[in-house]
Amino acid sequence: MANRKNQIYSIANAFREHYANIFTNSANERDKVSEFNKMRLHFTGDVGVDTLLSVEDIESAVRNQKKGKAAGVDNIVAEHVVNSHPCLIVHLSFLPRDAL
């Protein structure tokens, strides 16, 4: 039993050391945080890249939704969208385009 506890402690310690080495507390980097916030505020995306989703992309995403999951804050479950009229897929494809 003691050997098992040592293994668990050793694994937990390895995780702690790994994440301690890669963690950066951005609150200590005020200049970098400020620079990031300015860049984010004025970010418009890469206009040279086609980022629009096609109807096929939306249809594939809807078809691959996990069923039987709890509703979100909007009270919509995957089954609402999966079993909806096919024109909903077309309308959903307009949302990202209209947001630009």
Summary of the structure (lengths in Angstrom):
residues: 100
radius of gyration: 22.8
end to end distance: 59.5
largest distance: 62.1
contacts: 168
relative contact order: 0.08
helix: 63%
strand: 0%
